[in-house]
């Protein structure tokens, strides 16, 4: 599909600067990547990793796991 898209001058300048910094990337690829990211369903695993949550913990929350850090001075 081909579409004509209007970009305000400030955004067009930012796009041009970004493409200069990423010479292997075309405008079409940038737009496609951006749209895929924006239109994809959110991956809940990403926020869980950010929060430090893991699918299988080696200890229970009440076991003071924070005190079991390897290499921590006692």
C-alpha positions in Angstrom: 0.0 0.0 0.0 1.3 3.4 -0.8 0.2 6.5 1.1 1.1 10.1 1.2 1.7 11.3 4.7 2.1 14.9 5.9 4.8 15.6 8.5 5.1 19.0 10.2 8.5 20.6 9.5 9.9 19.9 13.0 9.0 16.2 12.8 10.4 16.0 9.3 13.7 17.5 10.5 13.8 15.0 13.4 13.1 12.1 11.0 15.9 13.3 8.6 18.3 13.6 11.5 17.5 10.1 12.7 17.9 8.6 9.3 21.3 10.3 9.0 22.4 8.7 12.2 21.1 5.3 10.9 22.4 5.2 7.3 21.2 1.6 6.7 17.6 2.5 7.5 15.1 3.9 4.9 12.1 6.1 5.7 9.8 3.2 4.6 11.6 0.8 7.1 11.4 3.4 9.9 7.7 3.9 9.4 7.0 0.2 9.1 8.9 -0.6 12.3 7.2 2.3 14.2 3.8 1.2 13.1 4.4 -2.5 14.0 5.6 -1.4 17.4 2.6 0.9 18.0 0.0 -1.6 16.6 1.3 -4.7 18.3 -0.4 -6.0 21.5 1.6 -5.2 24.6 4.0 -7.9 25.8 3.4 -8.3 29.6 6.8 -10.0 29.9 8.6 -6.8 29.3 7.1 -5.0 32.2 7.6 -8.0 34.4 11.3 -8.1 33.5 11.5 -4.3 34.2 9.8 -4.9 37.6 12.3 -7.7 38.4 9.6 -10.3 38.5 10.6 -13.8 37.4 8.4 -16.7 36.4 10.1 -19.2 38.8 11.6 -17.9 41.9 14.1 -20.0 43.9 12.7 -18.8 47.3 9.4 -17.5 48.7 8.8 -13.8 49.4 8.9 -14.3 53.1 12.3 -16.0 53.0 14.1 -12.6 52.8 15.5 -13.5 49.4 17.1 -10.0 49.2 19.5 -11.2 52.0 20.7 -14.1 49.9 22.4 -12.0 47.2 25.6 -13.8 46.1 28.8 -11.9 47.1 27.0 -9.7 49.6 29.0 -8.9 52.7 27.4 -10.1 56.0 
